[in-house]
Amino acid sequence: MIPKEQAHLAVAATSHPGMSGKNNEDRYAVHAYALSKSNPTPVLFAIVADGIGGHLAGEVAAEIVVETISSAIANSEGRDPINTLKQAIITAGQAVHAQAETHQAQSGMGSTCACVWIIGNQLYTASVGDSRIYLLRDNTIRQLTVDHTWVQEAIEHGIITREQARSHPQAHVIRRYLGSRQPTEADFRLKMREGESNAAALANQGMTLLPHDRLVLCSDGLTDLVDDHEILSTLQLYDLQTGVEKLVDLANMRGGHDNITIVALQVPGVAASFKPPRRKRRWLIALAALIILAIVLTGLTLFAWGLRQPPPTATSALPASAPAIVETSIPPDTMTPSPTAPPPPTHTPGGATYTPWPTSTP
C-alpha cells in the first residue's frame, strides 16, 4: 500500500499515564494509505496496545506489537484483511515472547491489542485481551469486541453479573494476550447485536460504515472508570478531539488508576463510494472515445469537402412530359394584331411559295 498524509476519516487520539504515577505502558498508531497506484481506494489502520508485565516491560511489549502489526499491514496489498491481521498478530506475539526470553528483566511481559482496518468504507477488526472497539451509530453505542478476561467468561456462564464484574477481584485477569508461549489467537468476532451468534459476528467482518459513524478504540484505563453511555454522550456533545480529551479527564477525576489511551475515528457526513477501477471499463471508455472522435473527424471532412464544391444550377422541377414554356419580350411598337386566319398561299414561278400578310390600314 502507498502511505498518505491525510486520512479519509476524521481522527482524534490521546494517551495519558493516569493518576497513579505509573509509567505509561500504552501505545497506539494511526496510518493512512491508498491501496496502490492503480487503485486509489483510501485505507486507514488504527491500533491500540496496552502493555502488561514488570517494570518497563509492558511498554516494550506494546511497542513491539504496534510496530510489528503496523508494518505487516503497510506491506500488504489489502486483498485479504482477515488473514493478514491473523498472521500479523501471531508474528507480533512471537516477537514479544522472543524478546522476553532473551531479556530476563522483561520476562513475562505481554500486551493486548485492538485493531481497526478500514478499506474504503468497509470495516475489519481484530482484538486480543481487554482493549475494546466501540461503534457509535444513530444515538447508540455498541461494543464490537469481546473481552478476553476471567470476569467476561464468568458473565457468559452466568456466574456473576456485569455490575459485579466491575468490582470483582479477578476483574483484570486476562485470559488471552500477545507474548504467550502458544501462538496468539486473534478474535475476529464483530458483535453488532445483543445475543448474536459467533458465526453471525464473524460474518459481520467487512461491514459497510455509514455517514457519521464513529469508532472508538481504547484501553481498559478508560472503560474501568467510564460507562459506555458516558462515552456516547461525551462524544455526542463535543467534537472528536475535545471529546476524547474530556473522556480522559473524566477517568482521571474518578481515580485514573491506569493508563488511558483513546483513538476515535469518524466517517464523513456524505457517503463515499470507493470502487476499485476496472480495466475492462477503462477499455470500453477508451473505445467509445475513439468512436466519437472518428465520427467527429468524418463529419468535419465532409463539411470541408462540401465547401470546395461549386454551387448547383437551378433547374425546373416540372415533369419530363410537360412542355417547356419560353417567355419572350416584344417591343410595343412592333406588335401587330394577329389575323384570324392566314390567306391562301400564292404560287409563284419556280415553285416557291410566298404568303403575304395583309398590311395594316390606318
Number of C-alpha atoms within 10 A of each C-alpha: 19 15 16 14 8 13 18 22 21 14 19 19 21 15 21 20 19 23 16 12 11 13 15 19 27 31 27 26 16 20 18 21 21 22 22 14 9 11 14 17 19 23 24 24 20 22 28 30 34 32 29 24 18 14 14 17 24 26 24 23 33 29 21 22 34 26 15 19 23 22 12 17 18 17 10 14 15 18 10 9 19 18 10 16 25 18 17 20 28 20 20 26 29 20 18 28 23 15 20 21 15 10 10 9 14 21 18 20 27 29 35 28 30 26 27 22 24 24 22 22 25 15 18 22 27 25 32 27 26 28 27 26 27 20 23 19 16 9 10 11 19 18 19 22 25 20 21 21 18 17 25 22 15 14 15 11 10 10 12 15 14 14 9 13 18 15 11 13 10 12 15 17 14 18 15 22 25 32 29 18 13 11 17 20 17 23 19 23 23 27 23 16 12 8 8 13 12 13 10 14 18 16 14 18 19 18 14 14 19 18 15 17 17 24 22 24 24 28 29 20 24 27 18 18 20 17 11 15 12 13 21 21 14 18 21 14 10 13 11 21 17 14 21 24 19 16 22 23 16 18 23 23 12 12 12 22 18 25 27 28 29 27 24 24 25 21 19 15 10 9 12 13 9 14 11 12 12 10 10 9 10 11 11 11 12 12 12 12 12 12 12 12 12 12 12 11 12 12 11 12 11 10 11 11 9 11 9 8 8 7 8 6 5 6 6 7 6 9 8 8 6 7 8 10 6 5 6 6 5 8 7 7 6 6 8 9 6 8 9 6 6 11 11 9 10 10 11 9 6 6 7 8 11 11 11 11 10 9 7 7 4 3
